[in-house]
Amino acid sequence: MENFIEKELNLKEEDLKNHVKQLQSLTKNEVHFKTYTFLYQNLNILDGKSSALLRLNSILLAGLGGALAFNKGNDAVSLIDYVFIIGILLLGVSSMMCLLVNYIHWSTTADIKDQEAHLTKLLEKREYRTKSLRYAWALIFISLSIILPSIILNFLGVI
C-alpha cells in the first residue's frame, strides 16, 4: 500500500528506468510536450502565488497572536479579542487552502504513457489549485476586512 509520502515516486530501479524511457518518449511529441510544459508552468505560478499568501498569512498570524497576547493584560474579554480570534481562524483556514495548492505532483509513468489523459489530469489539477488559491485569497480579504476596521475603532475607543 502506497502512502502519501511515496505517492507518484519511482523508488525501484526498474521503475526508474521505465520512467526515464517514458519521459524520453514525451519529448518526441512536440505538441504534447509544449502543452505539458505550459500546464506545469501554470502549476508553478500557482505555487508561487500560494507561497506568497502563506508568507502574508504568517506575518498576519504572528501580528494577531502578539496583539491578542498583549491585549490580555486586562482580565476582561473585549470585542477586539473576538475579532482577533475570528481573524486568526480565517487565516488558519486560508493557510490550509494554500497548502493544498503547494502539494507536490509528479507525473507517473502511467500518466506519461496515456498522454491525453495526462493532459486532462494536469488541467484538472490546475483548476482545483486555482479554486483553492482563490478561496485562500478570499479568506485573507475577509479576515483583513474584519480586523482592520476593528483595530481602528478600538484605537479610537469606539469598541
Secondary structure, DSSP 4 states (H G I P E B T S, - for coil): ---TTTTT---SHHHHHHHHHHHHHHTTSHHHHHHHHHHHHHHHHHHHHHHHHHHHHHHHHHHHHHHHHHHTTSSS--HHHHHHHHHHHHHHHHHHHHHHHT------HHHHHSHHHHHHHHHHHHHHHHHHHHHHHHHHHHHHHHHHHHHHHHHTT--
